[in-house]
């Protein structure tokens, strides 16, 4: 699953757009984001190297991932057998503690007030940066890594076991996660959570998995459109009116905002679709042009391993090349904006072709380990395969370290399941030793 998601996401989000740009008239789509965008302005666009880097993952990733599964598959299966499923009591305790921590953190930084701030997309972006800065790393990690893993785990158990407890837990998780992820004032975390539910439905639904997956996928895209319409502030402001009041206080009509968001999303569906298409595809010509002609001006992979201070970050540099002269964003946004790209393109920016190959091979090894996990071994293993799919998606738009150590990374939910398994094993051995002593010395 991880390999398929990686290649599929990479093709849809990066390759497809660049193929369209090469078609006569296709540049019009790119001009939705950048008024004067033209592929002919890039000297390297369409060159052999340009196209080779674009198709490189389809050549390298399957070979390396399958070789990894062949040589490491047995060891991975032995490790997966050690995973311990959460007991109901343990699950309640862990998720309650994490939800409490995240909700308190959101309340402390006034997340609701910040998401309501700003009448246009530029103010909305500033509000997002302010929220993330106030919130800090650890609450975001708890939400985007640990709670997404735990929510997926409950959903997997609900699908596979049909137990009422896990069905109820899945519903509660869905409601809480949707609200909290929306409060981040970002589209992708909520989209990622819904994609995980779609992957779990497709992989483990005992009956009609395709129908369930289609329904979840449609709900995902509808939600994406609604959230995008809200966060981009394209919802039309209604004229002043008077709603029913009681006791002198204004009462908002139910679903008023949802209706406005749905209307705006439908009216701007083409714009939203092209915005999604441009997001990953459009930076690629900039990356290849700049880092081919000017070399590794933001430092190298070795520099980052040695923790050297680098003159710039590739994603920030390209963002400023693309939008730095747009005064509507302002210097504060331009200085913090980034343009994501797939793992091997980051590698190319930091090390040329050798950097691209190194990062892609390392990524393929990680994907190979994920596809080696026996999904039916236990519920933890099944959930890890779903998280592997999300990791594949992250690799399609982040440097190698991103899906590992960022706030949504493998490291954090991996530590959770390792720590839980270790504690369960230690307690089991302790009980066995105690029982043995009692039997020996009655």
N, C-alpha and C positions, 0 to 999 in steps of 0.2 A: 504493500500500500504506500509506504513512504516514498519509494522510487517513482511510482506512477503519479502520485500527487505532485512531486517535485517537477517532473517533466511536463505534466499537464499544465500546472500553474505557470511554469516558465514560458511555455508556448503561448498560452492565452494572454498573458499579461505583458510579455516582452517581445516575443518573436512576431506574433500576429500583427501588432501595430506597426512594426518596422517593415513587414511585407506590404502592408497597406500603403505606407508612406512612399514606397517605390512605384506604386501603380500611378499612372497619370491621373491627376486630380486627387490622389489620396492625401496629399499634404494639407488639404482643407481641414481634415480632422485634427491635425496637429495645430492648426491655426486657431482652434477653439481655445487652447491654453496659451499659446504664444502667437501674437498677431502676425508677426513677420516670419514665422517658421517656414523654412524651405530646405529640403534635404540637399538640394543643389549647392547650398551655401557651405556644406561640409566637404572638404577636399578628399577625405578618406571614405565617405559614405559610398557603399556599393562596391568597395574594393574587395579583393580576395581575402585580406585579413579581416575586414569588417564582417563579411559573411561567415568566415571560418569561426570567428569567436562567437558568433550568434548561434551556430549549430553545434558547437563543441560539446555541450552537455549531452546531446543525444548520442554522441559517439563514445564518450568516456564513461559517463555515469552508469549505464546498464552493465558494461563489462566489469568495472571495478566492483559494483554492488553485488553482482552475482558471484564473482570470485570470492568476495568476502563471506557471503552466505555459505559457499561451498567449504571454505577452510575454517570458518569460525562458528558454523551453525551448531555443531554438537555442543560446544562450550556454552553458547548462548542458551540453548535449550536446558542445559543443566542449571544455569543461573535462574532462568525463568521458573523452574520447578521450586526454587527456594522462596519465591514471592508468597506472601501471606495475605489472604483477603481480609479486609477490614470487618471486624465484628460490628454489629449495629450500634452498640454502646460507644465503641471507640470512634466510629464514624460521626456520630452525633457530637461527641466531645470535641473532636478535631475541627469539624466544619463550624460548629457554634463559636469556638474560640476565634477562628479565622474571620468569620463574618462579623463578629463583634469588633475585632481589631480594624477591619476595613471600614465598617460603617462609622465607627468612632473617628477614624482618620478623615473620612469625607465630611463629617459634621464639623470637625475642628477647623478645616480649611474653607468651610462654607461652599461646598461643591455645587449645591443647588443654585446659590446666588450667582456663581461664576458662569454656569451654563446658560443662565438667562441673560447674561450681560452681552451687549453688542447687538447692533441692529443690522450689521452686514457681515460678510464673510471675513473681512480683514479684522474687525473687532472680535469676531468669534475665534480666530486663530490666536489673537493676543490673549484672550481669556483662557484658551487651552494651555498655552505656555505657562501662564500664571498658575493655573490649577496644578499642572504637573510639577512645577517648581515648588509650590507649597506642599504638595502631597509627599514628595520624596520617593526614594527607591523602594523601600520595604513594603509599604502598603500596596504599591503597584505590583510588586512581585507576588504578594499574598493573593491578590485578585487574579492577575493574568496567568500565573503559573500554578500555584497550589490549588486555588478554588476551581479553576477550569479543569484541572485534573480530577479533583474530587467530584465535581458535577458530572463529568464524563463517566466516571466510575459508577456513580449511582444510576446513570442512564443505561449503561451497559448491563448492569445487574437487573434493571427493570425489564429490559428487552429479553435477556437470556432466561431469567428466572420467573418473571411475571409475579413477583412477590409484592404485596401491597405496600410494605414498608419502603421498598426501593422505588416504586412508582410514585408514592407520595413525596419521597425525598427528591425525585427528579423534577416534579412539578414545582416544589418549593425552590429548588435550585434555579430552575428556569426563570421564575419570577424575580428572584433576588439578583441573579446574575445579569438579567436584562436591564434591570433598573441601575445597578451599580456600573455596568459597562457603558451605558448611555451617559451616565454622569461624568465619565472621563472626557466627554466632548470629542470623542474620536470614533471613526467608523470601523476601523479594522478589528479592534478587540472583540466587539460584539459579533462581527461577521465571522471571525475565527471560531468563536464558541458555537455558533449555529452550524458552521461547516463541520465541526467535530460531531455534532448531533447527527448530521446527514451521513457522515462516514460510518458512525456507529450503527445507524439504522440499516444502511446498505450491507454492512458486514455481518450483523448478528440478528437481524429480524428473522424470526423463524418462518413467517408467512409473508408473502408478497413484499419482499424487500424493495423491489423496484418502485412499487406504488408509494410505500412509505418514504423512500428516498426522494422521489419526485415532489411529494407534498412538503417535506422538510426543506428541500432546495428552493421551491417556489416561495415558501415563507421566508427563507433567508434573503432572497433577492428583493422581495417586497419590503422586508424590514430594512435592507440596505438602502433602497430608494427613499423610504420614509425618513430614515436617520440622516441621509445625505441632504435631503431637502431641508431638514431642520437645521443641521449644522452649517450648511452653506447659506442659510438665511434667504432661501428663495421662496419662502412661504409669504404670500402677499399679506400685507397688513390690512385687516378689515377696517372699514370706516367706523367711526364711533357709533355705538348703539347702546341701547339700554336693555339689559337683561333683567329677568324677574328678580326682585329683591325681597328680603325678609328681614325685618328688624333693622332696616337701614343699611344692610350689608349686601354687597354685590355677590350674586351667585353665578358662577360660570356654567354655561350649558355643557352637559356631558359630551365627551368626544369631539368638542369643538376644535381643539388643536389637531386631533387625529384626522378629522375631515379636511382641515386646511392643508395638512402635510400630505395627505393622499392626493388632493387636487393638484398641489404644486409638483409632486413627484410625477404624476401622470402627464401634466403639461410639459414638464421638462425631462421626460424619459429619455429622449434622444441625447440631450445635453449630458445627462448623468451617465449614460452608456459610453459616450465618447470620452468623458472625463476619466472613467475607469480604464478605458483603453489607452489613453495617453499617459496615465500616471507612471507606469513602469517603462513603457516603450519609448517615450519621447526623450528621456535623459540619455539613452544609449548612444545616439550619434554624438552627443556632447562628450560623453566619457571617452569613446574611442578616439575622437578627433584630438582632444586635449592631451590625453595621456599617451597617444602615439606620437604626436608632434613635439610635446614638451617633456616627455619622460615622467619619471616618478617624482613630480614636484611636491607631492604631499608626504614624502618619505617612502620607506620600503617596508616589506613584511619583517625583515630583520630588525629594523628600527623599532617596530612595535613589540617584537619579542624582547628586545633589550630595554624596553620602556623609555626610549628616548623621546624628547619633546619634538613633535612634528610641526612643520610650518603650517599645515592645514589638514582638513579632513576631506577626502574626495567628495563625499555626499554634500558637504556644505559648499565646497568650491563650485561644484556643478550647479547647485541651486542658485548661487549668486550669478553665475554665467547665464542662467535661464531667466531669472526673475529679479536680479539685483537692481535693474533700472526701473522697476515698476514701483513708482512712488506711493502707490496705494497701500502697499504692504508696510512701508516704513522700515527704517534701519533696524529696529528692534526685532522685527519678524525675519527680515532678510539675514540677519546675523545668526539666527537659530534654525532657519529652515533647512531641510535636507531633501535630497532626491535619492530614494532607494534604488538599488540595482542588485541583480543576482550575484551569488557568491563568487563566481569565476570572473565577473566583470570588476568587482572590487579587487580581486587578486590581480587582474591585469593593470588596474590603476596603481597598485603598490609594487608590482614586480614584473610587468610585461607578460610575455607568454609563459615564462616559467612560473610566475605568480599565479596566473590563471590555472595552469595545470595542477600546481600544488594544492590550491584551495579546492579545486574540483575533485581531485583524487581523495583528499581528506573528507570532503562532504560525501562522496560516494561510499567511502568506508563506513561512515556513520549510518547512511541509508541502508547499506548492506547488513549492518547489525540489527537494524529495526526489522527488516524483512526476514531475518532469521528467527525472530521470536515466534514461538508457537501460540497463535492467538487463542486456541481452545484449551491451553494448559490450565488456566484459572482466570478469574475476573480481572486481576491486576494485569496479567499478561495481555488480556484482550484490550484493556484500557491503554496500555503502553503502545500497542499497535496503532490505536487511534491517535495518540499523541505523536507517534512517529509520522503519521500523515500530516499533522500540523507542523512538525519539524521540517518535513519536506517542503511545505509551503513557505516557511520562514527562510529556508535556504534559497528559495527562488527570488528573494529580494533583500537579503542581508549578507554582510560578511560572515566568514566562518564562525567567528566567536559569538555572533549575535544569537543564534538559536541555542547556544550552549549556556552563556552566562548573562544574557540580558534579563530584564525583569520577567520575561515570559519563557525563560530558557529551560532546557532539559535538566540542568544542574539541580534546580530547586525541587521539582517534583520527584526527580530521581533520588535525592537525599531523603525525601519523605518516605518513599517506599522502602528504601534500604534501611533507614532507621526503624521503621515500623516492623519490618521483617526481623531485624536484629533483636528488638525488644521482645517480640513474640517468641523467638527461638530461645532467648535467655530465660524468659519466664517458664517456658515449657521444660527446659533442662533443670531449672531450679525446682519445679514441682516434682519432676521425676526423681531428682536426688533426694528431696525431702521424703517422698514416698518410699524410696529404697531404704533410707535410714530407719524409718518407722517399721518397715517389715523386718529389718535386720535386728533392731533393738525394740521389740514390742513393749 
